[in-house]
Amino acid sequence: MSDIYKLKKLNFTMLILIFFLFLFGIITLLHMGYKSKYYAELINIAGKQRVLSQKIIFELNNHFLLNDKDAFERLKTRVSEYSSNEKELLNLIKTNTPNISIESLKNKPIKDFIETTHAYIKAPNEKLHVELINNRDEIFDAFNNFVDYCEQSYNQIHLDTLKKLSIIGILNIILIMFYYRVIFKKSLRYLDKYLKVIHIEKNNMKNIFDAIDSIIFEKSRDGTYIFANSAFFKIFSTEIVGKKDADFFPKEVVKILNAGDLRVINEQRSTTVEIEVNLENERKIFFVKKFPLKDENEEIKICGIAIDTTWEKEFQHKRDEFNKIIDNHVIVSYTDCDGIITDISKAFCLVCGYEKSELVGKSHDIIRDYKETNLFKELWESISSDNQWNGEFKNRKKDGTPFWIDVSIAPYYSFKGEKLGYIMVAKDITDRKTVEKLSITDALTNLYNRRFFDEIFQKELSYAIREKNKFCLFMCDIDNFKNYNDMYGHQMGDKALITISKKLKSYFNRAGDFVFRVGGEEFAAILNIKNSDNIDSFIVKLLENIEDLNIEHKGNHPFGVLTISCGVIVADFTQTGKSFSTDDIYKMVDDELYKAKRDGKNRVSSLYI
């Protein structure tokens, strides 16, 4: 492109130079014509002046020698004509400012001739006559010299002009020859080269158009097709060039297409339509975009592309149906990066009892069970690091009813790779959790049972050892409970067990605390502790709370009310490198419980390891 630009610039420069040389030649020629006219007029007036001077001498002789009065009148007329002609000559010289001095017309012979002639007319006498006659040759020579000078100037102008025109002509010929040989021929070569390139590109474009599955076409103003790629033939199995829409499509489709054509032609803007046609009993949907183009005559024609969107429409329909199924049957929610809900499925709304409008724009805190705080913290740490989180947690419906979901939460991204937020896919596992709870819950006290104790005991102890945390196991049983059953009956005994269970569950209520019934009147708790310094006083306060229940037990001497004895083991794995099994810990806490019983009951015995 740079070579073409330079060549174009050089073409323009040379043509401008030739044009200005030609223009300069015309101006020179016009200037010569103007000067020629001026000098011709100057020569004519000067010649007339010379003739008048001769006539003045002639009439002067006639008057003086022949005493001819008519000659005297003619003399005065000639002198008057001479004066008038002189003014015209001087005015012509002043106006055009030639290279002629006005003083050349006022030299002494001419000046003396004029003054002497005027003096003679006023007072004719011999002396003036003799003076004029004696000086006449000198006067005639002066006029002849002036006329000769004007003629020479006239000829010189012609000569100079011819020289200039010759030089201009030669320069123009040289420039034209240079332009033709160096620039014009090169331009022709470039033109030929780029015509070939255009031809190749035209063929390439045709090949590209033919390789495209979509229909590409051109139409004239009257709607006649003047071009179509091979996709049209593949789809319609017929040629289209020279035909109109009415030759292929039904009337209702033709009406839509013609309306688009008119909009493109009249408003000169693009337009889009969607048409539906049946081809060999197969329904096809085309998206048609048309836009205006200009031909070499600046006439508007129609260019367009028709894309077969049948598959996309079918896919969209299936996707909509699939999304409808997902929306109705799968618990899904979308949030932004701050956890604010941006979209939510109907299934989610049905599970939690909220309307979609009540949830969008809110966080999941609206349904969260706040006992799950630590779990949510773990969740956010995971997904904030762009990891997927899987787990189970409890939520609360709008009416406060708890429900459980098994969730998978992961970040989701735009096609540019920008993080948009998080997607949660969940499954309602409330029924499963209910069954699980029944399997791990003591039917009488509603506390966790011995089977779940064994599972959690192993899990929490292993975690504490691995993470170098503290571990606390609490165990208690009701003092003299066999006597209580014997004295008050098993029904009252069950009530006592339920009351003690509720007190334990309400007392050990921190996140991570587990309370179990591990035997008839024996209970255990795995406690989430950060500081073990005050664990003894914490348990002593529990003993006081149990005693304050004032459940009569006359067989529990010396207290007279129901009491419990407790054993506590606190294993600080942040300080020790030892490792203990569940059997080790269980034996230790059982020994501490036995010690509390032995030392008088209604007390706690603890061991720190």
LODRENKOL-362851 format. One line per 2 residues: number of its first residue (from 1); their letters; for each residue y, x, z of C-alpha. Coordinates in nm, 2 decimals, decimal comma. Layout:
<atoms>
NUM	A	Y X Z | ... .
</atoms>
This chain:
<atoms>
1	MS	0,00 0,00 0,00 | 0,24 0,29 0,06 .
3	DI	0,19 0,42 -0,30 | 0,27 0,07 -0,43 .
5	YK	0,58 0,05 -0,21 | 0,70 0,39 -0,33 .
7	LK	0,64 0,30 -0,69 | 0,82 -0,03 -0,65 .
9	KL	1,11 0,15 -0,49 | 1,12 0,41 -0,77 .
11	NF	1,11 0,13 -1,04 | 1,40 -0,05 -0,87 .
13	TM	1,60 0,28 -0,84 | 1,55 0,38 -1,21 .
15	LI	1,63 0,03 -1,34 | 1,95 0,02 -1,13 .
17	LI	2,05 0,36 -1,26 | 1,99 0,26 -1,62 .
19	FF	2,17 -0,06 -1,56 | 2,48 0,11 -1,41 .
21	LF	2,49 0,37 -1,69 | 2,48 0,09 -1,95 .
23	LF	2,74 -0,10 -1,76 | 2,96 0,21 -1,74 .
25	GI	2,92 0,24 -2,12 | 3,04 -0,12 -2,17 .
27	IT	3,34 -0,06 -1,94 | 3,43 0,26 -2,13 .
29	LL	3,41 0,07 -2,46 | 3,63 -0,21 -2,32 .
31	HM	3,87 0,04 -2,19 | 3,89 0,21 -2,53 .
33	GY	3,96 -0,13 -2,69 | 4,24 -0,20 -2,44 .
35	KS	4,40 0,14 -2,49 | 4,36 0,12 -2,87 .
37	KY	4,54 -0,21 -2,87 | 4,82 -0,07 -2,65 .
39	YA	4,88 0,24 -2,86 | 4,86 0,04 -3,18 .
41	EL	5,14 -0,18 -3,04 | 5,33 0,12 -2,93 .
43	IN	5,30 0,28 -3,27 | 5,41 -0,04 -3,44 .
45	IA	5,73 -0,07 -3,22 | 5,81 0,30 -3,25 .
47	GK	5,77 0,28 -3,63 | 5,99 -0,02 -3,64 .
49	QR	6,25 0,17 -3,44 | 6,23 0,46 -3,69 .
51	VL	6,29 0,22 -3,98 | 6,58 0,05 -3,80 .
53	SQ	6,75 0,39 -3,75 | 6,72 0,45 -4,12 .
55	KI	6,87 0,11 -4,20 | 7,15 0,18 -3,96 .
57	IF	7,24 0,50 -4,15 | 7,21 0,32 -4,48 .
59	EL	7,45 0,03 -4,37 | 7,68 0,28 -4,22 .
61	NN	7,72 0,46 -4,55 | 7,77 0,14 -4,74 .
63	HF	8,04 0,03 -4,50 | 8,23 0,36 -4,48 .
65	LL	8,20 0,47 -4,84 | 8,23 0,13 -5,01 .
67	ND	8,43 -0,05 -4,74 | 8,17 -0,32 -4,76 .
69	KD	8,24 -0,58 -4,49 | 7,90 -0,74 -4,53 .
71	AF	7,74 -0,40 -4,47 | 7,94 -0,38 -4,14 .
73	ER	7,79 -0,71 -4,03 | 7,44 -0,60 -4,12 .
75	LK	7,51 -0,27 -3,94 | 7,59 -0,47 -3,62 .
77	TR	7,28 -0,68 -3,67 | 7,06 -0,37 -3,71 .
79	VS	7,21 -0,21 -3,40 | 7,14 -0,52 -3,21 .
81	EY	6,78 -0,53 -3,33 | 6,75 -0,16 -3,25 .
83	SS	6,87 -0,22 -2,89 | 6,63 -0,52 -2,85 .
85	NE	6,34 -0,32 -2,99 | 6,43 -0,03 -2,76 .
87	KE	6,41 -0,25 -2,46 | 6,07 -0,38 -2,57 .
89	LL	5,94 -0,03 -2,62 | 6,06 0,09 -2,28 .
91	NL	5,91 -0,22 -2,11 | 5,57 -0,16 -2,28 .
93	IK	5,57 0,20 -2,16 | 5,67 0,10 -1,80 .
95	TN	5,41 -0,18 -1,78 | 5,11 0,02 -1,90 .
97	TP	5,21 0,35 -1,76 | 5,07 0,58 -2,03 .
99	NI	5,10 0,95 -2,03 | 5,43 0,92 -2,21 .
101	SI	5,76 1,01 -2,04 | 6,03 0,75 -2,09 .
103	ES	6,27 1,04 -2,12 | 6,11 1,13 -2,45 .
105	LK	6,28 0,82 -2,59 | 6,61 0,93 -2,43 .
107	NK	6,64 1,29 -2,57 | 6,98 1,41 -2,69 .
109	PI	6,96 1,33 -3,06 | 6,84 0,97 -3,00 .
111	KD	7,08 0,93 -2,71 | 7,38 1,07 -2,92 .
113	FI	7,27 0,85 -3,22 | 7,28 0,53 -3,01 .
115	ET	7,61 0,62 -2,84 | 7,78 0,73 -3,17 .
117	TH	7,66 0,41 -3,35 | 7,80 0,19 -3,08 .
119	AY	8,13 0,38 -3,08 | 8,15 0,34 -3,46 .
121	IK	8,10 -0,03 -3,44 | 8,38 -0,05 -3,19 .
123	AP	8,62 0,18 -3,40 | 8,49 0,29 -3,74 .
125	NE	8,63 0,63 -3,85 | 8,54 0,93 -4,06 .
127	KL	8,46 1,16 -3,77 | 8,19 0,93 -3,63 .
129	HV	8,06 0,87 -3,98 | 8,03 1,24 -4,05 .
131	EL	7,86 1,31 -3,71 | 7,60 1,04 -3,77 .
133	IN	7,53 1,16 -4,13 | 7,50 1,52 -4,02 .
135	NR	7,26 1,44 -3,74 | 7,04 1,19 -3,92 .
137	DE	6,76 1,44 -4,00 | 6,74 1,54 -3,64 .
139	IF	6,73 1,17 -3,54 | 6,46 1,09 -3,80 .
141	DA	6,26 1,40 -3,68 | 6,27 1,28 -3,32 .
143	FN	6,14 0,93 -3,41 | 5,87 1,09 -3,63 .
145	NF	5,76 1,32 -3,35 | 5,73 1,02 -3,11 .
147	VD	5,53 0,82 -3,36 | 5,31 1,12 -3,43 .
149	YC	5,25 1,17 -3,06 | 5,14 0,81 -3,02 .
151	EQ	4,90 0,83 -3,32 | 4,75 1,15 -3,18 .
153	SY	4,70 0,98 -2,84 | 4,54 0,69 -3,01 .
155	NQ	4,30 0,92 -3,20 | 4,23 1,12 -2,88 .
157	IH	4,13 0,81 -2,69 | 3,89 0,72 -2,97 .
159	LD	3,74 1,07 -2,96 | 3,71 1,08 -2,58 .
161	TL	3,55 0,74 -2,58 | 3,30 0,84 -2,84 .
163	KK	3,21 1,15 -2,64 | 3,16 0,95 -2,32 .
165	LS	2,95 0,69 -2,50 | 2,74 0,97 -2,66 .
167	II	2,68 1,12 -2,32 | 2,60 0,78 -2,16 .
169	GI	2,37 0,70 -2,45 | 2,19 1,04 -2,43 .
171	LN	2,15 1,00 -2,05 | 2,02 0,64 -2,09 .
173	II	1,77 0,76 -2,35 | 1,65 1,04 -2,12 .
175	LI	1,62 0,80 -1,83 | 1,44 0,54 -2,03 .
177	MF	1,20 0,80 -2,17 | 1,15 0,94 -1,82 .
179	YY	1,10 0,58 -1,68 | 0,85 0,50 -1,96 .
181	RV	0,65 0,81 -1,94 | 0,65 0,87 -1,56 .
183	IF	0,71 0,54 -1,39 | 0,63 0,25 -1,63 .
185	KK	0,30 0,40 -1,74 | 0,20 0,47 -1,38 .
187	SL	0,30 0,11 -1,29 | 0,08 -0,02 -1,57 .
189	RY	-0,21 0,19 -1,44 | -0,15 0,06 -1,09 .
191	LD	-0,12 -0,29 -1,22 | -0,45 -0,26 -1,41 .
193	KY	-0,61 -0,11 -1,10 | -0,50 -0,39 -0,88 .
195	LK	-0,58 -0,66 -1,13 | -0,94 -0,52 -1,12 .
197	VI	-0,92 -0,51 -0,74 | -0,80 -0,87 -0,74 .
199	HI	-1,08 -0,97 -0,98 | -1,34 -0,79 -0,75 .
201	EK	-1,19 -0,95 -0,44 | -1,19 -1,29 -0,61 .
203	NN	-1,56 -1,25 -0,68 | -1,62 -1,12 -0,33 .
205	MK	-1,44 -1,42 -0,19 | -1,65 -1,65 -0,40 .
207	NI	-1,97 -1,48 -0,28 | -1,84 -1,51 0,08 .
209	FD	-1,76 -1,88 0,03 | -2,11 -1,93 -0,13 .
211	AI	-2,27 -1,76 0,17 | -2,10 -2,00 0,41 .
213	DS	-2,31 -2,30 0,51 | -1,99 -2,52 0,54 .
215	II	-1,84 -2,68 0,23 | -1,52 -2,52 0,10 .
217	FE	-1,33 -2,70 -0,17 | -1,00 -2,73 -0,36 .
219	KS	-0,86 -3,05 -0,51 | -0,57 -3,13 -0,74 .
221	RD	-0,29 -3,37 -0,65 | -0,48 -3,66 -0,81 .
223	GT	-0,79 -3,58 -0,60 | -1,00 -3,41 -0,86 .
225	YI	-1,22 -3,13 -0,74 | -1,12 -2,80 -0,90 .
227	FA	-1,35 -2,57 -0,69 | -1,64 -2,60 -0,44 .
229	NS	-1,87 -2,34 -0,30 | -2,25 -2,36 -0,34 .
231	AF	-2,29 -2,53 0,00 | -2,18 -2,86 -0,17 .
233	FK	-2,46 -2,83 -0,43 | -2,71 -2,74 -0,16 .
235	IF	-2,62 -3,05 0,05 | -2,55 -3,31 -0,23 .
237	ST	-2,77 -3,16 -0,51 | -2,50 -3,21 -0,77 .
239	EI	-2,19 -3,04 -0,92 | -1,85 -3,16 -0,80 .
241	VG	-1,59 -2,98 -1,01 | -1,40 -3,23 -1,23 .
243	KK	-1,51 -3,53 -1,01 | -1,36 -3,73 -0,73 .
245	DA	-1,47 -3,86 -0,39 | -1,56 -4,20 -0,54 .
247	DF	-1,83 -4,03 -0,74 | -2,02 -3,93 -0,42 .
249	FP	-1,92 -4,14 -0,12 | -1,92 -4,51 -0,03 .
251	KE	-1,58 -4,70 -0,04 | -1,52 -4,68 0,34 .
253	VV	-1,56 -4,30 0,33 | -1,34 -4,26 0,02 .
255	KI	-1,07 -4,46 0,18 | -1,06 -4,22 0,48 .
257	LN	-1,07 -3,91 0,25 | -0,79 -4,04 0,02 .
259	AG	-0,57 -4,12 0,32 | -0,61 -3,75 0,43 .
261	DL	-0,53 -3,63 0,08 | -0,21 -3,83 0,06 .
263	RV	-0,10 -3,70 0,40 | -0,15 -3,34 0,29 .
265	IN	0,04 -3,39 -0,04 | 0,32 -3,60 0,09 .
267	EQ	0,38 -3,44 0,43 | 0,25 -3,10 0,34 .
269	RS	0,06 -3,05 0,67 | -0,30 -3,01 0,77 .
271	TT	-0,52 -3,31 0,87 | -0,86 -3,35 1,02 .
273	VE	-1,11 -3,64 0,98 | -1,47 -3,71 1,07 .
275	IE	-1,69 -3,88 0,82 | -2,04 -4,01 0,84 .
277	VN	-2,27 -4,03 0,53 | -2,63 -4,10 0,46 .
279	LE	-2,81 -3,84 0,25 | -3,17 -3,92 0,15 .
281	NE	-3,19 -4,17 0,44 | -3,07 -3,90 0,68 .
283	RK	-2,75 -3,95 0,88 | -2,50 -3,67 0,84 .
285	IF	-2,17 -3,62 1,02 | -1,90 -3,39 0,88 .
287	FV	-1,58 -3,26 1,03 | -1,33 -3,22 0,75 .
289	KK	-1,01 -3,02 0,77 | -0,76 -3,02 0,48 .
291	FP	-0,44 -2,83 0,44 | -0,18 -2,78 0,15 .
293	LK	-0,18 -2,48 -0,08 | 0,05 -2,40 -0,38 .
295	DE	-0,07 -2,30 -0,72 | 0,10 -2,06 -0,96 .
297	NE	0,34 -2,34 -1,07 | 0,44 -2,41 -0,71 .
299	EI	0,25 -2,74 -0,73 | 0,08 -2,86 -0,41 .
301	KI	-0,30 -2,88 -0,41 | -0,55 -2,96 -0,14 .
303	CG	-0,78 -2,71 0,02 | -1,03 -2,80 0,28 .
305	IA	-1,35 -2,72 0,47 | -1,62 -2,96 0,56 .
307	ID	-1,85 -2,86 0,85 | -2,18 -3,03 0,91 .
309	TT	-2,16 -3,12 1,28 | -2,48 -3,34 1,29 .
311	WE	-2,67 -3,09 1,50 | -2,38 -3,04 1,74 .
313	KE	-2,33 -3,42 1,78 | -2,70 -3,46 1,85 .
315	FQ	-2,69 -3,17 2,09 | -2,38 -3,32 2,26 .
317	HK	-2,55 -3,65 2,29 | -2,86 -3,49 2,45 .
319	RD	-2,64 -3,28 2,67 | -2,45 -3,58 2,79 .
321	EF	-2,78 -3,76 2,86 | -2,91 -3,45 3,05 .
323	NK	-2,58 -3,43 3,24 | -2,61 -3,79 3,33 .
325	II	-2,96 -3,73 3,46 | -2,84 -3,43 3,66 .
327	DN	-2,54 -3,62 3,79 | -2,75 -3,91 3,91 .
329	HV	-3,05 -3,72 4,05 | -2,95 -3,36 4,13 .
331	IV	-2,73 -3,26 4,42 | -2,47 -3,03 4,25 .
333	SY	-2,12 -2,92 4,35 | -1,86 -2,69 4,20 .
335	TD	-1,60 -2,51 4,41 | -1,32 -2,27 4,33 .
337	CD	-1,31 -1,92 4,48 | -1,17 -2,06 4,81 .
339	GI	-1,45 -2,31 4,85 | -1,24 -2,61 4,75 .
341	IT	-1,46 -2,87 4,57 | -1,36 -2,92 4,20 .
343	DI	-1,65 -3,14 4,09 | -1,95 -3,30 4,25 .
345	SK	-2,25 -3,50 4,13 | -2,31 -3,87 4,20 .
347	AF	-2,64 -3,77 4,37 | -2,44 -3,56 4,62 .
349	CL	-2,21 -3,86 4,69 | -2,52 -4,08 4,74 .
351	VC	-2,67 -3,83 4,99 | -2,35 -3,78 5,20 .
353	GY	-2,21 -4,13 5,17 | -1,87 -4,02 5,04 .
355	EK	-1,69 -4,12 4,72 | -1,62 -3,85 4,47 .
357	SE	-1,25 -3,89 4,52 | -1,29 -3,83 4,89 .
359	LV	-1,47 -3,49 4,83 | -1,28 -3,34 4,53 .
361	GK	-1,00 -3,12 4,66 | -1,17 -3,08 5,00 .
363	SH	-1,39 -2,80 5,13 | -1,76 -2,85 5,23 .
365	DI	-1,63 -2,85 5,59 | -1,59 -3,23 5,55 .
367	IR	-1,97 -3,27 5,57 | -2,07 -2,95 5,76 .
369	DY	-2,25 -2,96 6,09 | -2,04 -2,72 6,30 .
371	KE	-2,35 -2,59 6,48 | -2,42 -2,41 6,16 .
373	TN	-2,11 -2,18 6,19 | -2,30 -1,85 6,19 .
375	LF	-2,51 -1,96 5,89 | -2,20 -2,05 5,69 .
377	KE	-2,05 -1,71 5,78 | -2,36 -1,54 5,64 .
379	LW	-2,34 -1,76 5,33 | -1,98 -1,66 5,26 .
381	ES	-2,04 -1,29 5,31 | -2,32 -1,31 5,05 .
383	IS	-2,15 -1,51 4,78 | -1,81 -1,34 4,82 .
385	SD	-2,00 -1,02 4,72 | -2,11 -1,20 4,40 .
387	NQ	-2,46 -1,25 4,53 | -2,68 -1,56 4,52 .
389	WN	-2,75 -1,72 4,86 | -3,05 -1,94 4,93 .
391	GE	-3,12 -2,12 5,25 | -3,12 -2,45 5,44 .
393	FK	-2,86 -2,60 5,66 | -2,77 -2,93 5,82 .
395	NR	-2,48 -3,15 5,72 | -2,35 -3,48 5,84 .
397	KK	-2,30 -3,79 5,63 | -1,98 -3,99 5,64 .
399	DG	-2,13 -4,21 5,92 | -2,23 -3,91 6,12 .
401	TP	-2,60 -3,92 6,04 | -2,74 -3,57 5,99 .
403	FW	-2,92 -3,46 5,67 | -3,07 -3,14 5,56 .
405	ID	-3,04 -2,97 5,22 | -3,22 -2,67 5,07 .
407	VS	-2,95 -2,49 4,87 | -2,90 -2,22 4,61 .
409	IA	-2,53 -2,10 4,58 | -2,41 -1,85 4,33 .
411	PY	-2,08 -1,75 4,15 | -2,02 -1,89 3,81 .
413	YS	-1,80 -1,74 3,54 | -1,59 -1,82 3,23 .
415	FK	-1,70 -1,69 2,89 | -1,45 -1,41 2,94 .
417	GE	-1,63 -1,30 3,25 | -1,37 -1,43 3,49 .
419	KL	-1,50 -1,56 3,82 | -1,42 -1,93 3,84 .
421	GY	-1,58 -2,02 4,17 | -1,92 -2,12 4,30 .
423	IM	-2,19 -2,36 4,20 | -2,43 -2,51 4,45 .
425	VA	-2,76 -2,68 4,35 | -2,94 -2,85 4,64 .
427	KD	-3,24 -3,06 4,73 | -3,24 -3,32 5,01 .
429	IT	-3,51 -3,20 5,25 | -3,43 -3,44 5,54 .
431	DR	-3,77 -3,60 5,52 | -3,94 -3,26 5,52 .
433	KT	-3,73 -3,15 5,81 | -3,82 -3,46 6,00 .
435	VE	-4,19 -3,39 5,95 | -4,13 -3,03 6,04 .
437	KL	-3,95 -3,13 6,35 | -4,23 -3,35 6,45 .
439	SI	-4,47 -3,06 6,40 | -4,26 -2,82 6,61 .
441	TD	-4,13 -3,07 6,87 | -4,28 -3,17 7,20 .
443	AL	-4,33 -3,55 7,18 | -4,24 -3,62 7,54 .
445	TN	-3,93 -3,39 7,59 | -3,81 -3,36 7,23 .
447	LY	-3,79 -2,98 7,29 | -3,95 -2,73 7,06 .
449	NR	-4,33 -2,70 7,13 | -4,55 -2,40 7,21 .
451	RF	-4,65 -2,34 6,84 | -4,28 -2,31 6,74 .
453	FD	-4,22 -2,09 7,05 | -4,48 -1,84 6,93 .
455	EI	-4,33 -1,83 6,58 | -3,96 -1,79 6,69 .
457	FQ	-4,06 -1,55 6,97 | -4,21 -1,31 6,72 .
459	KE	-3,93 -1,35 6,47 | -3,64 -1,31 6,71 .
461	LS	-3,80 -1,01 6,89 | -3,86 -0,83 6,56 .
463	YA	-3,51 -0,90 6,45 | -3,36 -0,76 6,77 .
465	IR	-3,57 -0,44 6,75 | -3,48 -0,39 6,38 .
467	EK	-3,11 -0,46 6,42 | -3,09 -0,29 6,76 .
469	NK	-2,96 -0,60 6,94 | -3,02 -0,75 7,28 .
471	FC	-3,31 -0,99 7,34 | -3,34 -1,23 7,63 .
473	LF	-3,64 -1,44 7,72 | -3,61 -1,71 8,00 .
475	MC	-3,90 -1,89 8,15 | -3,92 -2,15 8,43 .
477	DI	-4,15 -2,41 8,58 | -4,09 -2,70 8,82 .
479	DN	-4,18 -2,61 9,17 | -4,47 -2,79 9,33 .
481	FK	-4,49 -3,03 9,03 | -4,86 -3,11 9,09 .
483	NY	-4,77 -3,25 9,43 | -4,49 -3,45 9,26 .
485	ND	-4,73 -3,62 9,02 | -4,97 -3,69 9,31 .
487	MY	-4,69 -3,84 9,53 | -4,49 -4,02 9,27 .
489	GH	-4,73 -4,08 8,98 | -4,75 -3,95 8,63 .
491	QM	-4,50 -4,19 8,49 | -4,23 -4,06 8,73 .
493	GD	-4,36 -3,71 8,65 | -4,29 -3,77 8,28 .
495	KA	-3,94 -3,89 8,36 | -3,87 -3,58 8,57 .
497	LI	-3,99 -3,36 8,28 | -3,75 -3,55 8,04 .
499	TI	-3,46 -3,51 8,28 | -3,52 -3,14 8,33 .
501	SK	-3,56 -3,09 7,95 | -3,22 -3,26 7,88 .
503	KL	-3,05 -3,04 8,14 | -3,20 -2,72 7,99 .
505	KS	-3,11 -2,83 7,64 | -2,75 -2,91 7,73 .
507	YF	-2,72 -2,59 7,93 | -2,86 -2,35 7,66 .
509	NR	-2,65 -2,49 7,38 | -2,50 -2,19 7,21 .
511	AG	-2,57 -2,11 6,85 | -2,89 -1,91 6,83 .
513	DF	-3,03 -2,05 7,16 | -3,39 -2,20 7,15 .
515	VF	-3,54 -2,42 7,43 | -3,92 -2,48 7,44 .
517	RV	-4,17 -2,67 7,65 | -4,46 -2,42 7,66 .
519	GG	-4,69 -2,59 7,91 | -4,72 -2,89 8,13 .
521	EE	-4,42 -2,82 8,36 | -4,34 -2,48 8,21 .
523	FA	-4,04 -2,42 7,99 | -3,90 -2,12 7,80 .
525	AI	-3,58 -2,03 7,62 | -3,48 -1,75 7,39 .
527	LN	-3,11 -1,69 7,44 | -2,85 -1,54 7,21 .
529	IK	-2,66 -1,30 7,44 | -2,39 -1,05 7,39 .
531	NS	-2,35 -0,93 7,75 | -2,63 -0,93 8,00 .
533	DN	-2,42 -0,83 8,30 | -2,37 -1,20 8,42 .
535	ID	-2,71 -1,34 8,31 | -2,83 -1,37 8,67 .
537	SF	-2,53 -1,57 8,78 | -2,56 -1,78 8,47 .
539	IV	-2,92 -1,87 8,56 | -2,83 -1,92 8,93 .
541	KL	-2,58 -2,18 8,82 | -2,85 -2,35 8,62 .
543	LE	-3,07 -2,37 8,94 | -2,78 -2,53 9,12 .
545	NI	-2,74 -2,79 8,84 | -3,11 -2,88 8,85 .
547	ED	-3,09 -2,91 9,23 | -2,78 -3,13 9,20 .
549	LN	-2,98 -3,38 8,99 | -3,12 -3,49 9,33 .
551	IE	-3,46 -3,59 9,20 | -3,64 -3,67 9,52 .
553	HK	-3,95 -3,44 9,59 | -4,06 -3,46 9,95 .
555	GN	-4,35 -3,23 9,87 | -4,11 -2,95 9,77 .
557	HP	-4,04 -2,80 10,12 | -3,78 -2,71 10,23 .
559	FG	-3,56 -2,85 9,95 | -3,67 -3,21 9,94 .
561	VL	-3,56 -3,24 9,58 | -3,70 -3,12 9,25 .
563	TI	-3,63 -2,74 9,19 | -3,73 -2,48 8,94 .
565	SC	-3,82 -2,11 8,96 | -3,72 -1,87 8,68 .
567	GV	-3,81 -1,54 8,53 | -3,58 -1,35 8,29 .
569	IV	-3,64 -1,05 8,08 | -3,34 -0,88 7,90 .
571	AD	-3,44 -0,61 7,65 | -3,14 -0,40 7,54 .
573	FT	-3,26 -0,24 7,21 | -2,91 -0,09 7,16 .
575	QT	-2,99 0,15 7,45 | -3,36 0,21 7,43 .
577	GK	-3,58 0,34 7,15 | -3,88 0,17 7,29 .
579	SF	-4,06 -0,11 7,10 | -4,23 -0,40 7,27 .
581	ST	-4,47 -0,66 7,15 | -4,44 -1,03 7,23 .
583	DD	-4,74 -0,99 7,46 | -4,56 -0,72 7,65 .
585	IY	-4,24 -0,92 7,69 | -4,44 -1,24 7,78 .
587	KM	-4,64 -1,06 8,05 | -4,31 -0,92 8,19 .
589	VD	-4,14 -1,25 8,21 | -4,45 -1,42 8,35 .
591	DE	-4,46 -1,15 8,62 | -4,09 -1,22 8,71 .
593	LY	-4,16 -1,59 8,73 | -4,45 -1,53 8,96 .
595	KA	-4,23 -1,31 9,17 | -3,96 -1,58 9,20 .
597	KR	-4,24 -1,82 9,31 | -4,37 -1,58 9,56 .
599	DG	-4,03 -1,51 9,70 | -3,96 -1,87 9,80 .
601	KN	-3,91 -2,07 9,48 | -3,58 -2,22 9,35 .
603	RV	-3,46 -1,87 9,25 | -3,45 -1,63 8,96 .
605	SS	-3,61 -1,30 8,92 | -3,49 -1,08 8,63 .
607	LY	-3,58 -0,75 8,47 | -3,36 -0,54 8,25 .
609	I	-3,53 -0,29 8,02 .
</atoms>
